[in-house]
Amino acid sequence: MKGTNLGEFEELVLLTVAILNGEAYGFSITEEIEKNAGRIINMRAVHTALYRLEDKGFVTSELGGATAQRGGRRKRMFSITKHGKLALDEMKTIRNKMYDLIPKTALTK
């Protein structure tokens, strides 16, 4: 397993894998991020992030069944691991703690 640090985009992809709860694959992740984060996402970037997350042990993947609409190709489905959920929890805790440290006067300027 490689390093456990999460970049901003990796965190967004990992959150989306968790949201999709067993229905996560490249296109569904891309759609979900675009819908919920309002960002236009390149599917190649999503796949790159997914494979990095898999190397880190934050997600696992398996091939789904082939479908006629995909020309007989199989989808690679991704699921969050316990380690991945712990990483998300840690990132949320850190972000909330740091946000709470912003002086009230800084938020009004």
C-alpha positions as CSV (number, residue, x, y, z in Angstrom):
1,M,0.0,0.0,0.0
2,K,1.4,3.4,-1.0
3,G,1.0,6.6,1.0
4,T,-2.2,7.4,2.8
5,N,-2.5,11.1,2.1
6,L,-5.5,12.2,0.1
7,G,-5.3,15.0,-2.4
8,E,-8.4,17.2,-2.9
9,F,-9.5,15.5,-6.1
10,E,-8.9,12.0,-4.6
11,E,-11.0,13.0,-1.6
12,L,-13.8,14.1,-3.9
13,V,-13.6,10.8,-5.9
14,L,-13.5,8.7,-2.7
15,L,-16.5,10.6,-1.3
16,T,-18.4,9.8,-4.5
17,V,-17.5,6.1,-4.4
18,A,-18.9,6.0,-0.8
19,I,-22.1,7.9,-1.9
20,L,-22.7,5.5,-4.8
21,N,-22.5,2.6,-2.4
22,G,-21.5,-0.3,-4.7
23,E,-22.7,1.4,-8.0
24,A,-19.5,3.3,-8.5
25,Y,-17.7,3.1,-11.9
26,G,-16.0,5.8,-14.0
27,F,-19.0,7.3,-15.7
28,S,-21.3,7.2,-12.6
29,I,-18.6,8.9,-10.5
30,T,-18.0,11.5,-13.1
31,E,-21.8,12.3,-13.4
32,E,-22.2,12.4,-9.6
33,I,-19.3,14.8,-9.1
34,E,-20.6,17.1,-11.9
35,K,-24.1,17.0,-10.4
36,N,-23.1,17.6,-6.8
37,A,-19.9,19.6,-6.9
38,G,-20.8,21.6,-10.0
39,R,-17.4,20.7,-11.6
40,I,-16.8,19.5,-15.1
41,I,-14.6,16.4,-14.7
42,N,-12.5,14.5,-17.1
43,M,-13.2,10.7,-16.9
44,R,-9.5,9.9,-17.4
45,A,-8.7,12.0,-14.3
46,V,-11.4,10.0,-12.4
47,H,-9.8,6.7,-13.5
48,T,-6.3,7.8,-12.5
49,A,-7.6,8.9,-9.1
50,L,-9.4,5.5,-8.7
51,Y,-6.3,3.5,-9.4
52,R,-4.3,5.7,-7.0
53,L,-7.0,5.1,-4.3
54,E,-6.9,1.4,-5.0
55,D,-3.1,1.4,-4.6
56,K,-3.5,3.1,-1.3
57,G,-6.1,0.6,-0.1
58,F,-8.9,3.1,0.1
59,V,-11.1,1.3,-2.6
60,T,-11.4,-2.1,-4.1
61,S,-12.6,-3.0,-7.6
62,E,-14.1,-5.9,-9.5
63,L,-15.4,-6.4,-13.0
64,G,-19.1,-6.3,-13.3
65,G,-21.1,-8.2,-15.9
66,A,-20.9,-7.4,-19.6
67,T,-23.8,-5.5,-21.2
68,A,-25.1,-5.1,-24.7
69,Q,-25.3,-1.3,-24.4
70,R,-21.5,-1.3,-23.6
71,G,-20.7,-3.5,-26.6
72,G,-20.1,-6.5,-24.4
73,R,-17.5,-4.7,-22.3
74,R,-17.6,-5.0,-18.5
75,K,-17.6,-2.2,-16.0
76,R,-15.0,-2.0,-13.3
77,M,-17.0,-1.3,-10.1
78,F,-15.4,0.4,-7.1
79,S,-16.2,0.1,-3.4
80,I,-14.8,2.0,-0.5
81,T,-12.8,0.0,2.1
82,K,-12.8,0.4,5.8
83,H,-9.4,2.1,5.4
84,G,-10.9,4.5,2.9
85,K,-13.8,5.4,5.2
86,L,-11.4,6.0,8.1
87,A,-9.4,8.3,5.8
88,L,-12.6,10.3,4.9
89,D,-13.5,10.5,8.6
90,E,-10.0,11.8,9.4
91,M,-10.1,14.4,6.6
92,K,-13.5,15.6,7.8
93,T,-12.3,15.9,11.4
94,I,-9.2,17.9,10.3
95,R,-11.2,20.2,8.0
96,N,-13.8,20.9,10.7
97,K,-11.2,21.5,13.4
98,M,-9.3,23.9,11.2
99,Y,-12.4,25.7,10.0
100,D,-13.4,26.2,13.7
101,L,-10.0,27.9,14.3
102,I,-10.8,30.7,11.8
103,P,-11.2,33.9,13.8
104,K,-14.8,35.2,13.7
105,T,-13.5,38.6,12.4
106,A,-11.9,36.8,9.4
107,L,-15.3,35.6,8.3
108,T,-16.8,39.0,8.2
109,K,-14.2,40.9,6.1
